[in-house]
């Protein structure tokens, strides 16, 4: 449940049923024909659904994906981003070979180039908001990565942030590449990336494609996590947001993400 106020909004009446539907579909690797209940009225209630789903999922949360919310889709909370959990068994190391990752056939599936921060210290549990400068003071390591954005619900992004939050933030895994040394000293314009699917370039960008840059995404993750009663800990991973766009992919297709001057990550979608 959200910790944004002394009396948090109650979850939707069918919150548990919504959470169970998403968890069951993910465990069975099947798609859903529509949102399984009443769409939560706001992000607070959507996070209540997410918390119920997290409690039902048989794995450990090792980090959080950050997704940007366009100005026209924000609610009264004022949040310009959202969070979704990353699980231990859905976190893979890039080895140089092609990494296979699961997507939901009939649902939504995409890949996203990511810059991933790993906390090297616990964040203060009692600090509920951060500026980008305060976030930068939290010791962290920067890694290259690829987020697997996939959901049993094909229309998840069309239906908006409250639906995305309700289904684990539309996350189904994270591929971790090498460390970027001394990231705090870098000009973020030097962090550039390109995504190719089946050999065709589908997006270019880098850290500066993220509104406010890496530190703004980190600041949001720190503050929102603390307000949810889930302050970030040493070792937690934060996937800061799509750096070249959100790129649809189908089972059987291969993606190549090039991080200019650093590394390439090759991966292939398979049916969940």
N, C-alpha and C positions, 0 to 999 in steps of 0.2 A: 504493500500500500504506500502511496505517496506520503512523504513527510513534509510537504510544502506548507501545511498549516496545522494547527492544533486539532482541527476537526476536518480531516480529509474527506473529499467527496466520496460517497458510497459507490462501489462498483456497479455496473449494470446488473439487473436482476438475473440475467442469464450469463453472467461473466464466466462462471465455472463451466457451463456447457460450451461456451465459445472456446475457452482454453482447451478443454478436452477434445473438441473437434479438430482443432489445429494440431494438437499433440498426436492424436490418433492418425491423422492423415500423414503427418511427417514420419511417424514410426512405420507406417504401412507403405510409404512411398507412393501415395495416390493423390489425385487432384480433387479439389472441391468445386462444385458447380457455382457457388456463391458464398457470400459472407455467412457464416453459420450462426446467425442470431441478429440482435439489434446492434448496429454500429455504435460504439461508445460516443457519448455526447461531446467529450473533450479529451485532451491528452491525459489528464489525470486519471480518468476512468479507463482509458486505454492501457495505461501503465498498470492499473489494477489487474486487468486481464492478463497482461504479460507476466506479472508476478505470479499469478495462479498457474500459468503455463510453465514457468521456470520451476516452480515447486513440483510439477508433475513430470518434468523431463529427467531421465535417469543419467545425468552427466553433470560435470562440474563447470561452472562459468569461469572462464579464464580471461575474459575481456569483453569489450563492447564495440560494436560498430557505430559510427556516427553518420547520420544522414541529414542532408540539408532540407529545410522546409521553405518552399517559395513563399514570398510575402503574402500572396493572395490565399494561401492555404493554412495560415497560422490561426491559432485560437487565442482566447483571452489570457492564456498563460504567458504569451509573448515569446515562447521558445522559437528560435529560428532553426533548431536542429532537433533530432530525435536519437534515441539509443535502442539498440537491440543486442541481445547476448551472443557471445561467441563461446562455443563449448570445446572442452579439451579434446574429445574424440573427433571434432570437426576442424581441427587445426593441424595443418600439415606443413612439413618443411620442404622447400624447393631444393631438390638434390642435383639439378642439372638435367635430369631426365624429365620426361613428360609426366606431370602429376595429374592423376585422374580425380575428378570431383563429381559428386552426385547432384543432379537437378531433377525437379519434378516434371515429368512428362505430362502435358496437359495443364500445367500450372505456369508460373512465371520463372524465367531463368535468365540470368545475365552475369557478366563478369565486370569487375571494376578494378582498375589499377589503384593501389592504396599506398599511402605512407603511414606506417604503423608505429606508434609510440609504445614503448614498454617502460612502465614505471620502475625506477630503481630505489624508491622509498615509498613508505605509506604516505598517503595524503592526509592532512589533518581532518579528523572526523567531524569537527565542529565548524569547519569553514564551509558555508553553503553557497558561496558565489565567488567567482574568480575573474580577474581581468586576464587578458593574454599575457601580460607581463608577470602576473602572479603565477600563472600556469607554467611559464618558462622557468620559474625558480624551483619547480618540482623536478628533482633529478630524473632524467629519462634517457632512453636510447632509441634512436630512430632506425627502423628496418623497412625494407621494401616488401610489398606484399600484393596479394590479389584477393579481393573479397568475392565470395560466391553469393550472389543475391538470388535466392530462389525461394519460392513459396508454393504450396499446393493450390493457392488461389491466383488464377491467371490475371485477374483485374486488380490485384493488390495496390499497385501504384496509381491506377486510375481512381480508385476509391479514396485514396488520400492518406495523410499521416496517421490518423486515428486507427485505420485498418493496418497500416504498416507496423505501428507499435504493437498492436494486438497480436500479430503473428511474428514474434521474435525479431521485429525490425526488418523482416524480409531477408534475414541472413541464413545461409546454410553452410557456412564454412569460411576459412581463411587460410591462404597459402602464404607462408612466411619465407622471404628471401634474406639476403645478407644485410648486415648492418651498414648504415651510412655513417662514417666516422665524423665526430665533432659537428653534429648537425646544428647546434646552437650558434656556431660561428659562421654558418653558411648563409649566403644570400639565397632566399627561397626561389628566386628566378632561375637559379642553377639546377634546381630539381625538376627535370623535365621527363615526360613519359609519353609513350605511344602504345596503343592497343591494336592488335591485328587479329582478325578471326578468319580462319581458313586462308591465311596469307594476304588478306585485304585489310588495309588500314581503315579502322572505323572511328578512331578518335585520337587526338593529341592534346597535350596539356602539361600538367605538372602541379606542384604544390600551390602555385599562385591561382590555379583554377578554383581552389577552395576559398569561399568568401572569408576574408580575414586571415587566411593562411593557416598553417598547422597549429599555431598557438591558440587561435580563436576556437578551433575545434576541440583542442585539448582542454581549454578553459570551460567550455560547455560540458564536456564529459565529466570533469571533476565536480562542477557545481551540481549538475542534475543528479549524478550518482549519490552525492552526499545528501541532497534533499529527499532522495528516495529511501534513505537509510541504508545505502550500499556504498559507503565511501571507498574510493579506490585504494588498492593495496599494492605493495611491492610485487612486481611480476605481472600485474595486470596489463593487458594489451588494449590499445585504443586504435582502431582503424579510423582514420580521420575524415574519410569521405572520398568520393570518386574523383580521381585526378585526371581522367580523360573522358569521362562521361559514363553512362550506364549502357552497356552493350549487350543486347539480346544474344542468346546462344542456345543451340539445340543439342540434345544428346547426340554424340558422335562427332561434334565439331571441336576443333582445336583452336586455342587462343594462344597468342604470344604477346607478352607485355614487355616492352623495352624501356628500361630506365636509363636514360642517356648518361653515358660515362660510368655506369655502375654495374648493371647486370641485366639479364633477360630471364623471364620466367615463362616456361612452356607448360600448358595444362590442357586437359581434354575433358569435356562434359560426358558423363555417363548417366544412364537412367537410375534414379534413386530406387 
